[in-house]
Amino acid sequence: MTRDDIIKMAREAGLAYGSDEKPLGSVTRFAALVAAAERNKLAAWMIERGYATGHGDTVEDLLKELEWQIAEREREECAQLCDRFANRMMSAEECAAAIRARGEK
């Protein structure tokens, strides 16, 4: 949710006014506080699960970073299974089963 989304909702609820589109004082500050709280909530969730937050200034930035990190982890874990297969530490069937089992965690 963006600052503009929050201001729009405040206007629809009758909490904000102004036809000149100048900042709406307390509503604008409130929108910034809500956005920061949501960003911090997501950042805390990511950190608890071992993901880096990088330079995520917005929720959208954090979600893009999270998506990239999840894909990177998945690639690395699959590569490790392939290494085990290549070194004959597991059969092709065991490798396939291990990859499928990852979705059941």
Steps between C-alpha positions, in 0.01 A plus 500: 500500500646834400477840664264610223276197561469594867425866421238390246332281761516785753327728248234237429440467875467876536820535704692707245415792279664733253443548132840655430677164552743648753618269779225446753700549818410242763354259244827505307697434818258222593547341156878505548467336843272225366735431208801485733320264738410264216854509364645429845260211552610336174868572571470332842335195339782476247773533763337236724521256210858580405436729203685828454301819463758681288399851407127436505351843551146383423296185543523450124881524513511244782271260312720520190807431714326209673392348168858520371645344817250212498582422137873521575470259793297258291758506219783438745325213676416334168861547385620327817272204424639489147853498642411204721354321197807578288727365773284185506398559860139451390309349210291700253188370673627611841589841360153544347336386824710745701399789274132406520522466879623858524151619414359310797699689766 
